[in-house]
Amino acid sequence: MSTNAILGAERVARAFDMLRRRIGLAILLPTAAFWSVAAMAIDEPGHTVTEREEPFEIRDYQSYVVAETLVDGAFESVGNEGFQRLFRYISGANRAAEKIAMTAPVEQEAASARIPMTAPVEQERAGGRWRIAFVLPGSYTLATAPRPTDDRVVLAEVPPRRMAVVRYRGTWSEARYGEELAGLRKFIDERGLTAIGEPVFARYDPPFMPWFLRRNEIQIRVQTPAAR
């Protein structure tokens, strides 16, 4: 990014912050209030950083559960559709499992549960479509997570894995993604590691976050030396 562009982004950020302080700016989006609370104590998948060379890291992740959906479309448009489906799920479009005593009559009622927002939102190519996923809080397992009411949303468990990661801030554009991905692949090659599967685009902020403040990552699963 050029010096002029950086200075321009900083001026916009200062203006945005000044406006927020003066008038108590409210961002009028359906998810804004929820995110403002969730962001104070956002949960992320458990992992250990085994190597760091800014802006790159090698991480060992524990297993975690996701709610995911497949979306048709272009790289830059699928995220919003997937986000809305998954946000509806964690906001109550689910059936909370309940144990019912064997009495007469037996009554069963669907109960919705609100699930805390976590980070990141994952985007990954899956054949001709894109997989968009929300990471669920660590307290959930496949057995305890509420079942989605939208059949386009499914639950899955991601197994433990080693990931090579590049961290960056800024736009969600496909062009910027391609630049950062090229750098990550070079980092992987220089360490003699083997990439496995598709890259995962990990976004840590909601869509209404100003682009110059967004925290982003690209993650690629890599083969460990012991597995060769």
C-alpha positions in Angstrom: 0.0 0.0 0.0 1.4 3.5 -0.9 2.2 6.1 1.8 -0.6 8.3 0.5 -3.1 5.5 0.9 -1.9 4.7 4.4 -2.1 8.4 5.4 -5.6 8.6 3.9 -6.8 5.5 5.8 -5.4 7.0 9.0 -7.3 10.3 8.4 -10.5 8.4 7.8 -10.0 6.3 11.0 -9.4 9.5 13.1 -12.5 11.1 11.6 -14.6 8.0 12.3 -13.4 7.9 15.9 -14.1 11.6 16.4 -17.7 11.2 15.0 -18.3 8.2 17.3 -17.2 10.1 20.4 -19.2 13.3 19.6 -22.6 11.8 18.8 -22.4 8.2 20.1 -22.5 6.8 16.5 -24.8 3.8 16.2 -24.1 1.6 13.2 -27.6 0.6 11.9 -27.1 -3.0 10.9 -29.0 -6.0 12.3 -25.9 -7.6 13.7 -24.2 -4.5 15.1 -25.5 -4.6 18.7 -24.6 -8.3 19.0 -21.1 -7.9 17.7 -20.4 -4.9 20.0 -21.0 -7.1 23.0 -19.4 -10.2 21.6 -16.2 -8.4 20.6 -15.4 -7.6 24.2 -14.6 -11.3 24.9 -14.4 -13.0 21.5 -13.6 -16.7 21.6 -11.1 -18.3 19.1 -10.1 -21.9 18.5 -7.4 -23.1 20.9 -3.9 -23.3 19.3 -0.2 -23.1 20.0 2.2 -21.0 17.9 5.2 -23.1 17.2 7.0 -20.7 14.9 6.7 -17.0 14.1 8.3 -14.8 11.4 6.1 -11.7 11.0 3.5 -11.7 9.4 3.7 -15.5 9.3 3.1 -18.2 11.9 2.9 -22.0 12.2 0.2 -23.1 14.5 -1.0 -26.4 16.0 -4.8 -26.3 16.4 -6.9 -28.4 18.8 -10.1 -29.8 17.4 -13.2 -27.6 17.3 -16.8 -27.6 16.0 -18.1 -25.4 13.3 -21.5 -24.5 11.8 -21.0 -24.4 8.0 -22.8 -23.8 4.8 -22.0 -24.0 1.1 -22.6 -21.0 -1.1 -22.5 -20.6 -4.9 -21.0 -17.4 -6.3 -17.8 -15.3 -6.7 -15.1 -15.0 -4.0 -16.1 -11.5 -2.9 -19.9 -12.1 -2.8 -20.3 -15.5 -1.1 -19.2 -14.3 2.4 -22.2 -12.1 3.0 -24.8 -14.8 2.1 -23.0 -17.4 4.2 -22.6 -15.0 7.1 -26.3 -14.2 7.1 -27.3 -17.9 7.2 -24.9 -18.7 9.9 -25.7 -15.6 12.0 -29.4 -16.6 11.9 -28.3 -20.0 13.3 -26.4 -18.7 16.3 -29.1 -16.1 16.9 -31.8 -18.7 17.5 -32.6 -20.5 14.2 -31.7 -23.9 15.9 -33.3 -26.6 18.0 -31.8 -26.8 21.4 -31.7 -30.5 22.5 -33.8 -31.2 25.5 -34.2 -34.4 27.5 -37.8 -35.2 28.2 -39.0 -37.4 31.1 -41.1 -40.4 30.1 -44.5 -39.2 31.4 -47.9 -39.1 29.9 -48.5 -37.2 27.7 -45.0 -36.7 26.2 -44.7 -33.2 24.9 -41.7 -31.9 23.0 -41.2 -28.2 22.0 -38.5 -26.8 19.8 -36.4 -24.3 21.9 -34.0 -21.9 20.3 -30.7 -20.9 21.8 -28.4 -17.9 21.2 -24.8 -19.0 20.7 -22.0 -16.5 21.4 -20.2 -15.2 18.4 -16.6 -16.5 17.9 -13.9 -15.8 15.5 -12.8 -16.3 12.8 -15.4 -16.7 10.0 -13.9 -19.2 7.6 -14.2 -19.2 3.8 -12.8 -22.1 1.8 -13.3 -23.4 -1.7 -15.3 -26.6 -1.8 -15.4 -28.0 -5.4 -17.4 -25.4 -7.4 -18.8 -23.7 -4.3 -17.5 -22.0 -1.2 -17.6 -23.3 2.4 -18.4 -20.6 4.9 -18.1 -21.6 8.6 -18.6 -20.1 12.0 -16.4 -21.5 14.7 -18.5 -22.5 17.7 -17.5 -21.8 21.3 -15.2 -24.4 22.8 -17.8 -25.6 25.2 -19.8 -27.2 22.4 -19.3 -30.7 20.9 -21.1 -32.2 17.9 -23.4 -33.9 20.5 -24.2 -30.8 22.5 -24.4 -28.1 19.8 -28.0 -27.1 18.9 -29.2 -28.5 15.6 -29.8 -25.9 12.8 -33.3 -25.4 11.5 -32.0 -24.4 8.1 -31.0 -27.5 6.3 -28.3 -25.5 4.4 -26.4 -25.2 7.7 -24.7 -28.3 9.1 -22.4 -29.0 12.0 -18.9 -30.5 11.6 -15.9 -31.2 13.7 -12.5 -29.9 12.5 -9.7 -32.3 13.6 -6.4 -31.2 15.2 -4.1 -29.9 12.5 -1.0 -27.8 11.8 -1.6 -24.6 9.9 0.7 -22.1 8.2 -0.8 -18.6 8.6 -0.3 -15.1 7.2 -1.9 -12.2 9.1 -2.9 -8.9 7.5 -5.3 -6.0 7.9 -7.4 -4.4 5.2 -9.8 -5.1 2.4 -11.5 -8.5 1.7 -10.9 -8.2 -2.0 -9.8 -11.1 -4.1 -6.8 -9.2 -5.4 -5.4 -8.6 -1.9 -6.2 -12.2 -0.9 -4.2 -13.4 -3.9 -1.2 -11.2 -2.9 -1.1 -12.5 0.6 -1.7 -16.1 -0.5 1.4 -15.9 -2.8 3.5 -14.8 0.1 2.2 -17.6 2.4 2.9 -20.2 -0.2 6.5 -18.9 -0.5 6.9 -19.1 3.3 5.7 -22.7 3.2 8.1 -23.7 0.4 11.1 -22.1 2.1 10.5 -24.3 5.1 10.2 -27.5 3.1 6.6 -28.1 4.2 3.9 -29.5 2.0 0.5 -27.7 1.7 -2.6 -29.9 2.1 -6.0 -29.0 0.8 -7.5 -25.6 0.0 -6.5 -22.3 1.7 -8.8 -21.0 4.4 -9.7 -17.3 4.4 -10.2 -16.4 8.0 -12.0 -13.1 8.9 -12.1 -11.9 12.5 -14.4 -8.9 12.0 -18.1 -8.3 11.0 -19.0 -7.0 7.5 -19.7 -3.4 8.9 -16.1 -3.0 10.3 -14.2 -0.3 8.3 -12.0 -2.1 5.8 -8.8 -0.6 7.1 -9.4 -2.0 10.6 -10.3 -5.6 9.6 -8.2 -8.4 10.9 -7.7 -11.1 8.3 -5.7 -14.3 7.9 -5.1 -17.0 5.3 -4.4 -20.4 6.7 -3.2 -23.5 4.9 -2.9 -26.9 6.5 0.7 -28.2 6.2 2.2 -31.7 6.6 4.3 -32.1 9.6 7.8 -33.6 9.3 6.8 -36.6 11.4 4.0 -37.4 8.9 6.4 -37.6 5.9 
